[in-house]
Amino acid sequence: MTSFARLRTTLIIAVLLPALAACGRAAPKEAPTRVLMIGDSLSVGPFGESVEQYLGTRVGRSNFALFASCGSSPENWLRVEPDYYTKCGYREDSPERRALIDFQNGRRPPRVRTPKVEDLIARYRPTTIIVQLGTNWMDPLMKPKGNEEAKFSGILEHFAIALRSPPNVVRQVIWIMPPDAAAYTSAVQGTVARLIKNIAKRGGYSLFDSRRVTHYVRGKTGGDGVHYGKDEANRWAEQVTRKLDRVIR
């Protein structure tokens, strides 16, 4: 064999060996889907119950955790903010426990501390985070002092950073935007929607625009202009879970 032929053979072997070795190795497995959902009183109520049942079926009880705190907004879930103790209801469905702490026979429930989202991320290592928050910003916007929108925008920036806290295995964030509410003006609801859409665009979040599929009628949807009765909450949840079924990965 000539020296040229030997060199050609050596080069072919050098090229082929790494490729053959790669073929023998199994492709790395993608982490299983693990879901963390946080929400406010709407998720403490029947809407949260419906989504809770859906997630148990969709990803399995050991692969999701749901926490909902009545009266809460994004800042109340941040580690840098003071602890927020809800006085009007709390839902938890996690691998460790299931709890619904709510009004009983008109009696107010005991106070419950709202967990911090960074701690929940560290504990459950979610690949998908679902957020159902924003409605409780509407009350201060109905009686503005002049800097609410800028304040809430800044909170959302901190919230976005928190959602990427260690171990940072989150593949997607899905934000369920507030449904229609008769207690608030269209302008106020639009302001909250715009704030959420802005942070979602920058963060690459998926959105579910709940106002497109809900219309609040006092006495039919619910009694206070904000909270949804069981039937209407379940209709809203049905629309949401259809979207979740398409986008959760």
HELIX and SHEET records of a PDB file:
HELIX    1   1 SER A    3  GLY A   24  1                                  22    
HELIX    2   2 SER A   41  VAL A   44  1                                   4    
HELIX    3   3 PRO A   46  VAL A   59  1                                  14    
HELIX    4   4 ARG A   61  ASN A   63  5                                   3    
HELIX    5   5 PRO A   74  TRP A   77  5                                   4    
HELIX    6   6 VAL A  117  TYR A  124  1                                   8    
HELIX    7   7 THR A  135  TRP A  137  5                                   3    
HELIX    8   8 MET A  138  MET A  142  1                                   5    
HELIX    9   9 GLU A  148  LEU A  163  1                                  16    
HELIX   10  10 SER A  186  GLY A  203  1                                  18    
HELIX   11  11 SER A  210  ARG A  212  5                                   3    
HELIX   12  12 LYS A  230  VAL A  247  1                                  18    
SHEET    1   A 7 ARG A  98  ILE A 101  0                                        
SHEET    2   A 7 TYR A  90  ASP A  93 -1                                        
SHEET    3   A 7 PHE A  64  SER A  69 -1                                        
SHEET    4   A 7 VAL A  35  GLY A  39  1                                        
SHEET    5   A 7 THR A 128  GLN A 132  1                                        
SHEET    6   A 7 GLN A 172  ILE A 176  1                                        
SHEET    7   A 7 SER A 206  PHE A 208  1                                        
SHEET    1   B 2 TYR A  85  THR A  86  0                                        
SHEET    2   B 2 VAL A 112  ARG A 113 -1                                        
END                                                                             
